[in-house]
């Protein structure tokens, strides 16, 4: 084979190299997701954080307490029913059943109106089948006017900002008290459960997404604090988004694509946890009397009780459809019966069914968040806020870009002083630039907001990347010249053994910040880890292949 033909064959091999193909595809994908455009200025799909874009940061306190409660359900029932019907006489009581006698005979509906358990009435003797924890939970919820959740072991989450003395007074009315620990101190602390914190975070994220603010960083702090960074949003708008409820509406389909308003979300009094119901996922919610009667009348007058498939019940959050389905046959019959009797409904429990399997589960979880959006599980109190002016954010952005360019120039100068060869300098700098470009592509693909710590991570990746490229170059150059293929393969393998060990060490060092880091530290860790992985898996193997071709 002639020398020219041999060189052509080597170039063909380079173009067909799997590592080079992956590298080119990664660069093209990064270009597509970043999507740089020029329209009255350079723009792209990259998102910038608060310190580069300007905006508002809010510190939110979730109002709630976790307390241990000791109370006798029989005393609660005696107090509650005596207030309603006159002095009652407790005949027998246990943690599962309370039997009492009323001054006068009552019907089941009158007893049911008070609640607390399943009722059986015979003349003026009432048998109430109860659950101790539910009785305490319902009592506290009624008198504290908030949602109360039983956590187990006599612990309750009270989703309201109440004081220890207020809870003590409410319990004292029925002979109860706040439980004490082994040291005799009351079990009472300002906090909410991790589940409540996560639910609040998810609902806030959903509300922010509806406003068009996607992937807003919401960082949990302690047991009842959330930090929310709203890039490009002024303080007044931020307060409006976070501190005001969303608009939830129920409509019913009348004719074809026409719909009619039924009720608003302020008539939804409770939303259940999603669960399997008869083989399908569903979420239950309760509407009050106004909402229940509106649904009853709309279902009958629109014809939904006769032809449910043609008249679906539609739920909207801020004018976006989040659920649509026909009435179940049992619900249609019940609503028709109530309408025929002209009977007002004090409240009505409905269930939205989303289907079985993973799809049904995912849909029901989203629906649960939508139903709760605008009705957070706990009230939030803005206890801190600060702003970064847009002009200052733009200045930070310019300075970080300048810092990145200066870092590359300093690196290029150092490389040139070391090797004095353009055919080493150019591919090394180009490799470093391509790694940065792929990191930005990854950030654009997942909607990650670039902030100052993320930029610092990118600069750190540039430094470690150049270190690795120097190792490759020094190993490839054998006594200042290209070695034979056998020696080359041996030395490049040794170089990558060193590089992979160094990369592994970096990733391990960053992992605690990734899982435990707060805000900025987490962003720095993510950027560094992603940059190292892109470098060792995509860019640096290609550099090792290309540098051999150039030096030959």
C-alpha positions in Angstrom: 0.0 0.0 0.0 1.3 3.5 -0.9 1.9 5.9 2.0 -0.9 8.2 0.9 -3.3 5.3 0.8 -2.2 4.1 4.2 -2.9 7.5 5.7 -6.3 7.6 4.1 -7.1 4.2 5.6 -6.1 5.5 9.1 -8.4 8.5 8.7 -11.3 6.3 7.8 -10.7 4.2 10.9 -10.8 7.4 13.0 -14.2 8.4 11.5 -15.6 5.0 12.1 -14.3 4.7 15.7 -17.2 4.1 18.1 -15.8 6.6 20.6 -15.7 9.3 18.0 -19.2 8.6 16.8 -20.6 8.8 20.4 -18.7 12.0 20.9 -20.2 13.6 17.8 -23.7 12.4 18.7 -23.3 13.9 22.2 -22.2 17.2 20.8 -25.1 17.3 18.4 -27.6 16.5 21.1 -26.1 19.2 23.3 -26.5 21.7 20.5 -30.1 20.7 20.0 -31.1 20.9 23.6 -29.2 24.2 24.2 -30.7 25.6 21.0 -28.7 28.8 20.7 -30.5 31.6 18.8 -30.0 35.2 18.0 -33.0 37.5 18.2 -32.2 41.0 19.5 -29.4 39.2 21.5 -28.1 35.8 22.1 -30.6 33.4 23.8 -30.8 29.7 24.5 -32.7 27.0 26.5 -30.2 27.4 29.3 -31.8 28.4 32.6 -30.1 30.6 35.1 -30.4 30.7 38.9 -31.2 33.5 41.2 -27.6 34.9 41.4 -27.2 35.0 37.6 -30.8 36.0 36.5 -31.8 38.2 39.5 -35.1 37.5 41.4 -36.4 36.6 44.8 -35.7 34.1 47.5 -38.3 33.2 50.1 -37.9 31.4 53.4 -41.2 29.7 54.3 -42.1 28.2 57.6 -44.6 25.4 57.6 -47.1 26.0 60.3 -47.7 22.9 62.4 -46.8 21.0 65.5 -46.2 17.4 66.5 -47.5 16.4 69.9 -48.1 13.4 72.1 -51.7 13.3 73.3 -53.3 11.4 76.2 -57.1 11.4 76.3 -60.0 9.0 77.1 -62.3 8.7 74.1 -65.3 7.9 76.4 -64.8 11.3 78.1 -64.7 13.0 74.7 -67.9 11.3 73.6 -69.6 12.1 76.9 -68.7 15.8 76.6 -69.6 16.1 72.9 -73.0 14.3 73.1 -74.0 16.0 76.4 -73.5 19.4 74.7 -75.7 18.3 71.9 -78.5 16.3 73.6 -78.3 17.1 77.3 -76.6 15.1 80.0 -75.9 11.5 78.8 -75.2 8.5 80.9 -72.2 6.3 80.0 -73.2 2.6 80.5 -70.1 0.9 79.3 -66.9 2.1 77.6 -63.8 0.6 76.0 -61.3 1.6 73.4 -63.6 0.1 70.7 -67.1 0.7 71.9 -69.1 3.2 74.0 -72.7 2.5 75.1 -74.6 5.5 76.6 -78.1 6.5 77.4 -79.7 9.8 76.2 -82.4 11.8 78.1 -84.8 11.2 75.2 -84.9 8.7 72.3 -83.0 9.9 69.2 -82.8 8.7 65.6 -79.7 7.5 63.9 -79.3 10.6 61.8 -79.1 12.8 64.8 -76.4 10.7 66.4 -74.5 10.5 63.0 -74.5 14.3 62.8 -72.0 14.4 65.7 -69.8 11.7 64.3 -67.0 9.8 66.1 -68.1 6.3 65.1 -70.6 3.8 63.8 -74.0 4.1 65.4 -76.6 1.7 66.5 -79.7 3.2 68.3 -82.4 1.4 70.3 -84.8 3.8 71.9 -82.7 6.1 74.0 -79.7 3.7 74.2 -76.9 4.3 71.8 -74.0 1.9 70.9 -71.1 3.7 69.3 -68.4 1.6 67.7 -65.3 3.7 67.8 -61.5 3.9 67.2 -59.7 5.6 70.0 -57.2 7.4 67.7 -59.9 8.6 65.3 -62.0 10.0 68.2 -59.1 12.0 69.5 -58.1 13.1 66.0 -61.7 14.2 65.2 -62.1 16.1 68.4 -58.8 18.0 68.0 -59.6 18.7 64.4 -63.0 20.1 65.3 -61.9 22.4 68.1 -58.6 23.5 66.7 -60.2 24.0 63.2 -57.4 22.3 61.3 -56.4 19.0 59.9 -55.0 16.5 62.5 -53.1 13.4 61.4 -52.5 10.4 63.7 -48.8 9.3 63.5 -48.9 6.2 65.8 -47.8 5.7 69.4 -50.2 8.5 70.6 -48.4 11.0 68.5 -50.4 13.5 66.4 -49.5 16.0 63.7 -51.6 19.2 64.1 -51.5 21.2 60.9 -51.8 24.6 62.4 -49.8 27.2 64.3 -51.0 26.5 67.8 -49.2 27.0 71.2 -48.7 24.4 73.9 -51.1 26.2 76.2 -53.8 26.2 73.6 -53.6 22.5 73.0 -53.5 21.9 76.8 -56.7 23.9 77.2 -58.5 22.0 74.5 -57.5 18.6 76.0 -58.3 19.7 79.5 -62.0 20.1 78.5 -62.2 16.3 78.2 -59.8 15.3 80.9 -56.9 14.9 78.5 -53.3 16.3 78.5 -50.1 16.5 76.5 -48.0 13.4 76.9 -44.6 13.7 78.7 -41.3 12.0 77.9 -39.1 10.0 80.3 -37.7 13.3 81.8 -41.2 14.6 82.4 -41.1 17.2 79.6 -44.2 17.7 77.4 -43.9 16.0 74.0 -44.6 19.1 71.9 -42.5 20.6 69.1 -42.9 23.1 66.3 -42.4 20.7 63.3 -44.2 18.8 60.6 -43.5 15.3 59.3 -41.2 14.6 56.4 -44.3 13.4 54.4 -46.1 16.8 55.0 -42.9 18.7 54.1 -42.6 16.7 50.8 -46.3 17.1 50.0 -46.1 20.9 50.5 -42.9 21.0 48.3 -44.7 19.0 45.6 -47.8 21.2 45.7 -45.7 24.4 45.6 -43.7 23.0 42.6 -47.0 22.2 40.8 -48.3 25.7 41.4 -45.0 27.2 40.2 -45.1 25.0 37.1 -48.7 26.2 36.4 -47.3 29.7 36.5 -44.7 28.7 34.0 -41.8 28.6 36.4 -40.5 25.1 35.9 -37.8 23.4 37.9 -37.7 26.1 40.6 -35.3 25.0 43.4 -37.2 24.3 46.6 -34.9 23.2 49.4 -36.1 21.6 52.6 -34.4 23.0 55.8 -34.8 21.4 59.2 -38.3 20.0 59.9 -40.5 22.9 58.9 -38.6 25.3 56.6 -38.6 25.5 52.8 -36.3 27.7 50.8 -37.7 28.8 47.4 -35.6 30.6 44.8 -37.6 32.3 42.0 -35.2 33.5 39.3 -36.4 36.5 37.3 -39.4 37.1 39.7 -39.9 40.3 41.7 -40.9 40.1 45.4 -44.5 41.1 44.9 -45.1 38.5 42.2 -43.2 35.8 44.3 -45.5 36.5 47.3 -48.6 36.3 45.0 -47.4 32.9 43.6 -46.4 31.2 46.8 -48.7 32.8 49.4 -52.1 32.8 47.5 -54.1 29.7 46.6 -54.7 28.4 43.1 -58.2 28.4 41.4 -59.7 24.9 41.4 -63.0 24.5 39.5 -65.3 21.6 38.7 -67.3 21.8 35.5 -69.7 19.4 33.7 -70.0 18.7 30.0 -73.3 19.8 28.7 -73.3 19.3 24.9 -70.4 18.1 22.8 -67.4 20.4 23.8 -69.5 22.8 25.9 -69.1 22.8 29.7 -70.9 24.5 32.6 -69.5 25.7 35.9 -70.5 23.5 38.9 -68.5 24.6 41.9 -65.1 26.0 43.1 -62.3 24.4 45.0 -63.1 26.3 48.2 -66.0 23.8 48.7 -63.6 20.8 48.8 -63.1 20.1 52.5 -60.8 17.1 52.4 -58.7 15.1 50.1 -57.8 11.5 50.9 -54.5 9.7 50.4 -54.5 7.8 47.0 -55.0 4.1 47.3 -56.2 1.0 45.4 -60.0 0.7 45.2 -61.5 -2.5 43.7 -58.3 -3.1 41.6 -57.9 0.5 40.4 -56.1 3.5 41.8 -58.3 6.3 43.1 -58.3 9.4 45.2 -61.3 10.4 47.4 -62.3 14.0 48.1 -65.2 15.5 50.0 -67.2 18.6 49.0 -69.3 20.6 51.5 -73.1 21.1 51.2 -72.9 23.9 48.7 -70.6 21.9 46.4 -72.5 18.7 46.9 -75.9 20.2 46.0 -74.4 22.0 43.0 -72.9 18.7 41.7 -76.3 16.9 42.3 -78.3 19.6 40.4 -75.7 19.9 37.6 -75.6 16.1 37.1 -79.3 15.8 36.8 -80.0 18.9 34.8 -77.2 18.3 32.3 -78.4 14.7 31.7 -75.2 13.2 33.2 -77.2 10.8 35.4 -78.9 9.3 32.3 -75.9 9.3 29.9 -72.7 9.7 31.9 -70.4 9.0 29.0 -71.7 12.1 27.2 -71.5 14.4 30.2 -68.1 14.0 31.9 -67.3 15.7 35.2 -64.2 17.9 34.5 -61.7 19.3 37.1 -59.6 22.3 36.3 -56.7 24.0 38.1 -56.1 27.5 37.0 -58.1 26.8 33.8 -56.0 23.7 33.0 -57.9 20.4 32.7 -56.4 18.0 35.2 -59.1 15.2 35.3 -62.1 14.3 33.2 -64.3 11.2 33.5 -67.9 10.1 33.4 -70.0 9.6 36.6 -69.9 6.1 38.0 -73.3 4.4 37.7 -73.7 4.1 41.5 -73.0 7.8 41.9 -75.4 8.7 39.1 -78.2 6.7 40.8 -77.5 8.3 44.2 -77.6 11.8 42.8 -80.8 11.2 41.0 -82.4 9.8 44.2 -81.3 12.8 46.2 -82.6 15.2 43.5 -86.0 13.4 43.3 -86.4 13.7 47.1 -85.4 17.4 46.9 -83.0 16.5 49.8 -80.2 18.9 50.7 -76.8 17.2 51.1 -74.7 18.3 54.1 -71.5 17.0 52.3 -70.6 14.4 49.7 -67.7 12.1 49.3 -66.5 11.5 45.7 -63.8 9.2 44.3 -61.8 9.9 41.1 -60.6 6.6 39.7 -57.5 6.7 37.4 -57.1 3.0 36.5 -54.7 0.2 37.5 -51.0 -0.4 37.1 -48.1 2.1 37.2 -49.9 4.5 34.8 -52.9 4.6 37.1 -50.7 5.1 40.2 -48.7 7.9 38.5 -51.9 9.6 37.4 -53.6 9.4 40.8 -50.5 10.8 42.5 -50.6 13.8 40.1 -54.3 14.2 40.6 -53.9 14.2 44.4 -51.3 17.0 44.1 -53.6 18.9 41.8 -56.6 18.5 44.2 -54.4 19.8 47.0 -52.8 22.6 45.0 -54.0 25.9 46.4 -54.9 24.0 49.6 -51.5 23.2 51.1 -51.6 20.6 53.9 -50.3 23.4 56.2 -50.3 27.1 56.2 -47.0 28.7 55.1 -45.6 31.8 56.7 -43.0 33.9 54.8 -40.4 34.5 57.6 -37.6 35.8 55.3 -37.1 37.2 51.8 -34.4 38.9 49.8 -33.9 40.0 46.2 -31.1 40.0 43.7 -31.7 42.9 41.2 -31.8 41.9 37.6 -28.9 44.3 36.8 -26.7 42.7 39.4 -27.6 39.2 38.1 -26.6 40.3 34.6 -23.4 41.6 36.0 -22.7 38.3 37.7 -23.4 36.4 34.5 -21.0 38.5 32.5 -18.3 38.1 35.2 -18.7 34.3 35.3 -18.5 34.1 31.5 -15.3 36.2 31.6 -13.9 34.0 34.4 -14.5 30.9 32.3 -12.8 32.4 29.3 -9.9 33.5 31.4 -9.6 30.1 32.9 -9.4 28.5 29.4 -6.9 31.1 28.2 -4.6 30.5 31.2 -4.9 26.7 30.7 -4.0 27.2 27.0 -1.0 29.3 27.9 0.2 26.7 30.3 -0.2 23.9 27.8 1.7 25.8 25.1 4.6 26.6 27.5 4.8 22.9 28.4 4.6 21.3 24.9 5.3 24.1 22.4 3.1 22.2 19.8 -0.1 23.5 18.2 -1.1 20.0 17.3 -1.3 19.3 21.1 -2.6 22.7 22.2 -5.6 22.9 19.8 -7.1 19.4 20.5 -6.6 19.8 24.2 -8.3 23.1 24.4 -11.0 21.9 22.0 -11.6 18.9 24.2 -12.0 21.0 27.3 -14.4 23.4 25.5 -16.5 20.4 24.2 -16.8 19.0 27.8 -18.2 22.4 29.0 -20.6 22.4 26.0 -21.8 18.9 26.9 -22.3 19.9 30.5 -24.4 22.8 29.5 -26.4 20.5 27.2 -27.1 18.2 30.1 -28.2 21.2 32.2 -30.5 22.4 29.5 -31.9 18.8 29.0 -32.9 18.4 32.7 -33.8 22.0 33.2 -31.1 22.5 35.8 -30.6 26.2 36.7 -27.0 27.4 36.4 -25.9 29.5 39.3 -22.5 30.6 40.7 -21.7 27.3 42.4 -22.6 25.4 39.2 -20.2 27.7 37.2 -17.6 27.1 39.8 -18.1 23.3 39.3 -17.7 23.8 35.5 -14.4 25.6 36.1 -13.3 22.9 38.5 -14.1 20.3 35.8 -11.9 22.3 33.3 -9.0 22.1 35.7 -9.3 18.4 36.4 -10.0 17.7 32.8 -6.8 19.4 31.7 -4.9 17.4 34.3 -6.2 14.2 32.8 -5.4 15.3 29.2 -1.8 16.1 30.3 -1.6 12.5 31.7 -2.8 11.1 28.4 -0.4 13.2 26.4 2.6 12.4 28.5 1.9 8.7 28.4 1.3 8.8 24.6 4.5 10.6 23.9 7.3 8.0 24.4 10.6 9.8 24.8 9.2 12.8 23.0 7.9 10.8 20.0 5.0 8.5 19.1 5.8 4.9 20.1 4.8 1.7 18.3 1.1 0.7 18.4 1.8 -2.0 21.0 3.6 0.4 23.3 1.0 3.1 22.7 -1.8 0.8 23.8 0.0 -0.2 26.9 0.8 3.3 27.9 -2.7 4.7 27.1 -4.2 1.9 29.2 -2.0 3.0 32.1 -3.0 6.6 31.6 -6.7 5.8 31.7 -6.2 3.6 34.8 -4.9 6.7 36.5 -7.7 8.9 35.1 -10.5 6.5 36.2 -9.0 6.2 39.7 -8.8 10.0 39.9 -12.4 10.4 38.6 -13.7 7.9 41.0 -12.0 9.7 43.9 -13.6 13.0 42.8 -17.1 11.4 42.5 -16.8 9.8 45.9 -15.7 13.1 47.5 -18.6 15.0 45.9 -21.2 12.3 46.8 -21.8 13.5 50.4 -22.5 17.0 49.0 -24.9 15.5 46.5 -27.1 13.8 49.0 -26.6 16.0 52.1 -25.6 19.3 50.5 -27.8 22.4 51.0 -28.6 24.5 48.0 -25.5 25.8 46.5 -23.3 22.9 47.6 -25.6 20.4 45.9 -25.4 22.4 42.7 -21.6 22.4 42.8 -21.6 18.6 43.4 -24.0 17.8 40.6 -22.1 19.9 38.1 -18.7 18.5 39.1 -19.9 14.8 39.0 -21.6 15.2 35.6 -18.6 17.0 34.2 -16.2 14.3 35.4 -18.5 11.5 34.0 -18.8 13.3 30.6 -15.0 13.7 30.5 -13.9 10.2 31.3 -16.7 8.4 29.4 -17.0 10.5 26.2 -14.4 13.3 25.7 -11.1 12.0 27.0 -11.1 8.6 25.2 -11.7 10.5 22.0 -8.8 12.9 22.8 -6.5 9.9 23.3 -7.5 8.5 19.9 -7.2 11.9 18.1 -3.9 13.0 19.6 -2.3 9.8 18.3 -3.5 10.5 14.8 -2.2 14.1 15.0 1.2 13.3 16.4 1.7 10.6 13.8 
